[in-house]
Amino acid sequence: MKRFHIHVAVEDLAASIRFYSALFASEPTVVKSDYAKWMLDDPRVNFAISQRGATPGLDHLGMQVESEAELDEMRDRLKRAALPVDEQIGTACCYANSNKYWTVDPQGIAWESYRTLNEIPVFGESRKTQSSAPASEVAACCAPPSGKPAGVPVKSSSSSSCC
């Protein structure tokens, strides 16, 4: 069974933990000095926050799966979306080892499909050491070094629009 994943970059981890714990009526299942995660069943979502220097707001979205067969299915779905897909097998990210596939949707939002293999004691590699781009231009906590799959245009931050 799949679980929707949302990762939000936050400015104040403690205040954000208080807010989301109240909103979800649940304490996080994982708390680290720079990260927290709620594994909710209603709605079925893996909601994570981190305080790692990225611009506060939506970091990325994704689908967490429970089996390699489901991960293969998600990889195929991403490929059918006709955008480049980056593969990360056995990667260390968000205090877990995972197999994952990344892409970026037409709006420039990073999406990952992944299967968690096991927990690890470190967040993973720092995005700042992987990329020369400013943190505000790098999307997704453990995305490829460019923050997006090669060849995928990302919406310019200089243009703004309103709802």
Phi, psi and omega in degrees: 000138182273154178230128177293142182237134175230132177235125182241131172279134182236156178273320184235102185299314183298315179296322180291321176299316178301313182298306184292329176297319177292315181300316182271354184054041184200143174280155178297150176276338176225131174226126175234177182294340183229013191201147172213151181216139174245128175255092186267147176257342180219092002283160181285094184215145171257104183253118183237148174229152176212151177240088186226025175091357178282158176300129180302142179133193181299124177268307178193168177238165179187181175232119176267133182242167183254349184219161176295326178297317177295323179294318176300319178298316180293321177301316179296320178298315180297319179296323179292342178287355175065033173236153179301145179237128176260132181262134173229103181258128180068034183275151177260117183202137174055045178062030179210151167268134184213157165257132184208162176230134182244148166210178177230131181284173183300342177273352181095011179272126178288137177233136174237146168241129187207159174235122178283129181265317177191164177278151175227161186278357181237155180299315184138195179286143179288137176295326183295328178278342180274337190225147175271352180287149175300151182305325182293342181259357182257120182263151172074130189302319182231033180293169176305162185310326181281350184084356180201156176298148180302138175084004181260116179289140178243137181307135179292140179283348182281339178271141179229154177214164180237158179290000000 
